[in-house]
Structures are given as structure tokens and as C-alpha cells.
Amino acid sequence: MADLDVFVCTRPMAVIESSPRIRDDGMALDPSCSRWIVDADNAYALEAALQLREQGAVARVVCISAGPVEYDLALTWCLAAGADRVLRVDLPTAGALDARATGVLLAGAVRRAGGSLVIMAQRSGDEQNALVAPAMAADLGAGYLDNAVDVRVEAGEVRIQRRIERGHRQLWAADLPAVVAVAPGANRPRYVSVAGMSLARQGTIEILTSTDPDKLPRLSERVSLVTGRQRTRAVSVPAASASAAERMQAIMGTASKGAGPTMLRGSKEELADHAVAFMQDRGILRPGPD
């Protein structure tokens, strides 16, 4: 077995569970309206690393993340899936750095640990910027291979396959050190049981101190987070002059071309009046005294 560690960069993904609320500083969502889950895109990268260990191409799988204590969930899942070691570079808040700064921070941690092979997701499930991997490669002075669906390590170099049109594959290779970005759906991540998660919680997550985040190089910064603009919808209702059968066909989408639904536009009060008139005409509501 080769005496080589493969480093897998990972982090959880935040999902909104209730009405989104923004913190008072306007920079992020209130933690009370979201929770952290394992990012499926990161799971593909971990599975690729675990397969390399099973093949004897690497000796250990080391997962590393950079963020606050909430990121420990993803690292615990990595332990349950089979990682040998997990590291977290401590940061006070999630998402405080851009891709360039995150890449430099992770690259520094990998360099200090003596790593020469990094595997990570092509893009995360939420940010979708696909910039952290090339930023790490640039800072490490390493080769960069992206969109990988199959990863092999042979004779001091990493080889990947990349899907192209009509089922064909491209074969790429790079000498170590190298950063490999795994494409979504490249493999089938292994199942992690509840019992496995419970046992993994007893494992140790090594905490690394980071350099001052303000001293890291950045190409951009988050200015603020704003809620989405509410938009009025154009409501389609059948014409009042049509017969009951024609109106029913319009509602069910089976009306003939000559008796299609009528698109109504107007204020909320006007649309409400049309809706009330329609329901009264259908017998759903009784006409009022007015």
C-alpha cells in the first residue's frame, strides 16, 4: 500500500426550514430558520477517496473543513462513512470568506499536514461557484483536474476520466501534487447508518487555528443578503360567458382551442371580485345582499 494521504475538502450545506429571516447585520440568514445537512456533492468526493484507499492507492483518507462548530456534523458523517481522520480549521462564522480566501486557507492546512493529493466536489450544492478547487490548486502550485468521474493514482501521478458527449471519455493525468474536482453523480456514496453516526460522534475532530481571516487574499466580498422581491401573479380563470362544461374544461386544461381560458389582470380587489363572481356563478357561493 502506498504511504500517501488523500485530503478530502468538505463542508455541510444549509437548508431553509421555515420563512427565511435575515440577521440584524444583513449578512446572513438567522440560524433559527435553517439547519445544516450533509452536501451530496461532497459525498461523491469522499466516496472517490474511499475507493482509492480500498484499491491500495492511498493509505489514509483525511477530511478537512474550514468553518464554525456547526461544520462538525459533516465531519462526523465523514468519520461514519470511513474517513481515518477529520480536521476543522476554526472560523467564527460560516461563509465569511470568498472562494479565493477559502482556497488559500485550506491549501495552507493541507500543506502543513504534508498533503499532496486533494479531492473535493466540483461545486457545492448551495454556492455552486466551482472556484475553491482551482484556488487551492493555484496556491499549492498543483495540477488541477476537474469534472472527474473516475480517479486513479498510479506511479506518482493521478489519472482521471471525464465524461463527454455520446458516452465517450477523456483521460487526463497530472503529477503530484494535484487537486481533483469530482463531478456530481460520479459514483454512488455508501450508506451511513444511524448506529454508525452514533459511534462516529465519539471520534475526535481535530481543531486547527487559522490565520487572521482579514489577512487572507480576497477577490470579492459579501456586501449583504436581501430577501426576494415579491411578485404579483397573473391568474387564469375561465370566461364568465362560457358554459359550465366549457369552464370545467378550461379549469382541467382540456378546453378546445376556441374556448381557452381568459387571462385576467388587475389589482387584488379586481381579481377578488372576479373570483367571487365566478364562484357565485358556479353555485359555490350564494349571492350576497349587495
C-alpha positions as CSV (number, residue, x, y, z in Angstrom):
1,M,0.0,0.0,0.0
2,A,1.3,3.5,-0.9
3,D,2.2,5.7,2.0
4,L,0.1,8.6,0.7
5,D,-2.8,10.5,2.4
6,V,-5.6,11.9,0.3
7,F,-7.3,15.0,1.7
8,V,-11.0,15.5,1.1
9,C,-12.3,19.0,1.5
10,T,-15.9,19.1,2.7
11,R,-18.5,21.2,4.4
12,P,-22.2,21.0,5.2
13,M,-25.0,22.7,3.3
14,A,-27.6,25.0,4.9
15,V,-31.2,24.3,4.0
16,I,-34.1,26.7,4.9
17,E,-36.8,25.1,7.0
18,S,-39.1,28.0,7.6
19,S,-39.8,31.5,6.4
20,P,-36.3,33.0,5.7
21,R,-35.2,35.7,8.2
22,I,-32.1,37.7,7.8
23,R,-29.8,38.6,10.8
24,D,-29.8,42.2,12.0
25,D,-26.4,42.8,10.3
26,G,-27.9,41.9,7.0
27,M,-25.1,39.5,6.1
28,A,-26.6,36.0,6.6
29,L,-29.7,34.1,7.4
30,D,-30.9,33.8,11.0
31,P,-29.8,30.3,12.3
32,S,-33.3,29.6,13.7
33,C,-34.8,29.3,10.2
34,S,-32.2,26.8,8.7
35,R,-30.3,23.7,9.6
36,W,-27.1,22.0,8.3
37,I,-27.1,18.8,6.3
38,V,-24.5,16.7,4.5
39,D,-23.9,18.1,1.0
40,A,-24.4,15.3,-1.6
41,D,-21.8,16.8,-3.9
42,N,-19.2,16.4,-1.2
43,A,-20.3,12.8,-0.6
44,Y,-19.2,12.0,-4.2
45,A,-15.7,13.3,-3.4
46,L,-15.4,11.3,-0.2
47,E,-16.5,8.1,-2.0
48,A,-13.9,8.6,-4.6
49,A,-11.2,8.9,-1.9
50,L,-12.5,5.8,0.0
51,Q,-12.4,3.8,-3.2
52,L,-8.7,4.8,-3.7
53,R,-7.9,3.5,-0.2
54,E,-9.7,0.2,-0.9
55,Q,-7.6,-0.1,-4.1
56,G,-4.5,0.3,-2.0
57,A,-3.5,3.5,-3.9
58,V,-3.6,5.6,-0.7
59,A,-3.0,4.8,2.9
60,R,-5.4,7.2,4.7
61,V,-8.4,9.4,4.0
62,V,-8.3,12.7,5.8
63,C,-11.3,15.0,5.7
64,I,-10.8,18.8,6.2
65,S,-13.2,21.7,6.5
66,A,-12.9,25.4,7.3
67,G,-15.8,26.9,9.3
68,P,-17.5,27.2,12.7
69,V,-18.5,24.4,15.1
70,E,-21.7,23.7,13.0
71,Y,-19.5,22.1,10.4
72,D,-18.7,19.3,12.8
73,L,-21.8,17.5,11.6
74,A,-20.4,17.0,8.1
75,L,-17.1,15.8,9.6
76,T,-18.8,13.4,11.9
77,W,-20.6,11.9,8.9
78,C,-17.2,11.6,7.2
79,L,-16.0,9.5,10.1
80,A,-19.1,7.3,10.0
81,A,-18.5,6.8,6.2
82,G,-15.0,5.6,6.8
83,A,-12.6,8.5,7.0
84,D,-9.5,7.9,9.0
85,R,-9.0,11.4,10.3
86,V,-11.0,14.7,10.3
87,L,-9.7,18.3,10.7
88,R,-11.5,21.6,11.0
89,V,-9.9,25.0,10.6
90,D,-11.8,27.1,13.1
91,L,-13.6,30.1,11.7
92,P,-16.1,32.2,13.7
93,T,-18.8,32.4,11.0
94,A,-19.9,30.3,8.0
95,G,-19.5,31.7,4.6
96,A,-17.4,34.7,5.7
97,L,-14.7,34.2,3.1
98,D,-14.8,34.2,-0.7
99,A,-13.6,31.3,-2.8
100,R,-10.1,32.7,-3.2
101,A,-9.6,33.1,0.6
102,T,-11.2,29.7,1.4
103,G,-8.8,28.1,-1.1
104,V,-5.8,29.7,0.4
105,L,-6.9,28.8,3.9
106,L,-7.5,25.1,3.1
107,A,-4.3,24.9,1.0
108,G,-2.3,26.1,3.9
109,A,-3.8,23.5,6.2
110,V,-3.1,20.7,3.7
111,R,0.5,22.0,3.2
112,R,1.2,22.0,6.9
113,A,-0.1,18.4,7.1
114,G,2.2,17.3,4.3
115,G,-0.6,16.5,1.8
116,S,0.0,16.3,-1.9
117,L,-3.4,14.9,-3.2
118,V,-6.6,16.8,-2.6
119,I,-10.1,15.6,-3.8
120,M,-13.2,17.7,-3.5
121,A,-16.5,18.4,-5.1
122,Q,-16.6,20.2,-8.4
123,R,-19.1,22.6,-6.8
124,S,-21.1,22.7,-3.6
125,G,-24.8,22.2,-3.6
126,D,-25.6,25.7,-2.4
127,E,-22.8,28.1,-3.6
128,Q,-22.3,26.5,-7.0
129,N,-19.3,28.7,-7.8
130,A,-16.8,25.9,-8.5
131,L,-13.9,28.2,-7.6
132,V,-12.5,26.8,-4.4
133,A,-10.8,23.8,-6.1
134,P,-8.8,25.9,-8.6
135,A,-8.0,28.4,-5.9
136,M,-6.4,25.6,-3.8
137,A,-4.5,24.3,-6.8
138,A,-3.1,27.7,-7.6
139,D,-1.9,28.3,-4.0
140,L,-0.4,24.8,-3.8
141,G,1.3,25.1,-7.2
142,A,-0.5,21.8,-8.0
143,G,-2.1,20.3,-11.1
144,Y,-5.8,20.8,-11.4
145,L,-8.2,18.1,-12.8
146,D,-11.9,18.9,-12.9
147,N,-15.2,17.1,-13.8
148,A,-13.7,13.7,-12.8
149,V,-15.9,10.7,-12.8
150,D,-13.2,8.1,-12.1
151,V,-9.9,8.7,-10.1
152,R,-6.8,6.6,-10.1
153,V,-3.4,7.0,-8.5
154,E,-0.5,5.3,-10.3
155,A,3.3,5.7,-10.3
156,G,3.3,9.1,-8.6
157,E,0.6,10.6,-10.7
158,V,-3.2,10.9,-10.6
159,R,-5.3,9.9,-13.6
160,I,-9.0,10.8,-14.1
161,Q,-11.7,10.1,-16.6
162,R,-14.0,12.9,-17.7
163,R,-17.4,12.3,-19.4
164,I,-18.0,13.9,-22.8
165,E,-20.8,13.6,-25.3
166,R,-22.2,10.3,-26.5
167,G,-20.7,8.4,-23.6
168,H,-17.1,9.0,-24.6
169,R,-14.4,9.6,-22.0
170,Q,-11.4,11.9,-21.9
171,L,-8.4,10.7,-19.9
172,W,-6.3,13.2,-18.1
173,A,-3.2,12.9,-15.8
174,A,-1.2,15.1,-13.6
175,D,1.9,14.7,-11.4
176,L,1.5,15.1,-7.6
177,P,0.8,17.4,-6.0
178,A,-2.7,17.6,-7.6
179,V,-6.2,18.8,-6.8
180,V,-9.1,16.7,-8.3
181,A,-12.6,18.1,-8.5
182,V,-15.2,15.3,-8.7
183,A,-18.3,15.7,-10.9
184,P,-21.8,15.3,-9.4
185,G,-23.1,11.8,-9.8
186,A,-19.7,10.3,-10.4
187,N,-20.3,7.4,-8.1
188,R,-22.7,6.1,-5.5
189,P,-21.8,7.2,-2.0
190,R,-22.0,4.5,0.6
191,Y,-24.9,4.3,3.1
192,V,-24.2,5.7,6.6
193,S,-26.4,4.1,9.3
194,V,-27.8,5.8,12.4
195,A,-25.7,3.5,14.6
196,G,-22.6,4.4,12.5
197,M,-23.3,8.1,13.2
198,S,-23.7,7.5,16.9
199,L,-20.3,5.7,17.0
200,A,-18.7,8.4,14.9
201,R,-19.8,11.1,17.5
202,Q,-17.3,9.5,19.9
203,G,-14.5,10.2,17.4
204,T,-12.1,13.1,17.6
205,I,-12.4,16.2,15.4
206,E,-9.0,17.9,15.4
207,I,-9.3,21.7,15.5
208,L,-6.7,23.8,13.7
209,T,-6.2,27.5,14.4
210,S,-6.4,29.7,11.3
211,T,-4.6,32.8,10.4
212,D,-6.4,36.1,10.7
213,P,-9.2,35.9,8.1
214,D,-8.8,39.6,7.4
215,K,-5.2,38.9,6.2
216,L,-6.2,36.3,3.6
217,P,-6.3,37.4,-0.1
218,R,-9.7,38.1,-1.4
219,L,-11.1,38.9,-4.8
220,S,-14.6,39.6,-3.7
221,E,-16.7,40.0,-0.5
222,R,-20.3,39.6,0.5
223,V,-22.0,43.0,0.8
224,S,-25.4,42.0,2.1
225,L,-28.2,39.5,1.9
226,V,-31.6,40.6,0.8
227,T,-34.9,38.9,0.6
228,G,-36.5,38.1,-2.7
229,R,-38.9,40.6,-4.3
230,Q,-42.5,39.5,-4.1
231,R,-44.2,39.5,-7.5
232,T,-47.8,39.5,-8.4
233,R,-49.0,36.6,-10.5
234,A,-51.3,36.7,-13.5
235,V,-54.2,34.4,-12.6
236,S,-56.0,32.5,-15.4
237,V,-59.7,31.9,-14.8
238,P,-62.4,30.8,-17.3
239,A,-64.5,33.4,-19.0
240,A,-67.9,34.0,-17.2
241,S,-69.7,33.9,-20.5
242,A,-68.7,30.3,-21.2
243,S,-71.0,27.4,-20.3
244,A,-70.4,25.2,-17.2
245,A,-68.9,22.4,-19.3
246,E,-66.5,24.9,-21.1
247,R,-65.5,26.4,-17.8
248,M,-64.8,23.0,-16.3
249,Q,-62.7,22.0,-19.4
250,A,-60.7,25.2,-19.1
251,I,-60.0,24.5,-15.4
252,M,-58.9,21.0,-16.2
253,G,-56.8,22.1,-19.2
254,T,-58.9,20.1,-21.7
255,A,-60.7,23.0,-23.4
256,S,-60.7,23.2,-27.2
257,K,-58.6,25.8,-28.9
258,G,-61.6,28.1,-29.5
259,A,-62.6,28.1,-25.8
260,G,-59.4,28.7,-23.9
261,P,-59.1,30.3,-20.5
262,T,-59.1,34.1,-20.2
263,M,-56.1,35.8,-18.6
264,L,-57.3,38.3,-16.1
265,R,-55.1,41.2,-14.9
266,G,-55.7,43.9,-12.4
267,S,-55.5,44.8,-8.7
268,K,-56.0,42.4,-5.9
269,E,-59.5,43.8,-5.4
270,E,-60.5,43.4,-9.0
271,L,-59.2,39.8,-9.1
272,A,-61.0,39.1,-5.9
273,D,-64.3,40.4,-7.4
274,H,-63.8,38.2,-10.5
275,A,-63.1,35.2,-8.2
276,V,-66.3,35.8,-6.1
277,A,-68.4,36.3,-9.2
278,F,-67.1,33.1,-10.7
279,M,-67.8,31.1,-7.5
280,Q,-71.3,32.6,-7.3
281,D,-71.9,31.7,-10.9
282,R,-70.8,28.1,-10.2
283,G,-73.1,27.9,-7.1
284,I,-70.2,27.6,-4.7
285,L,-71.2,30.9,-3.0
286,R,-74.6,32.3,-2.6
287,P,-75.1,35.8,-3.9
288,G,-75.0,38.3,-1.0
289,P,-77.5,41.1,-0.2
290,D,-75.4,43.5,-2.3
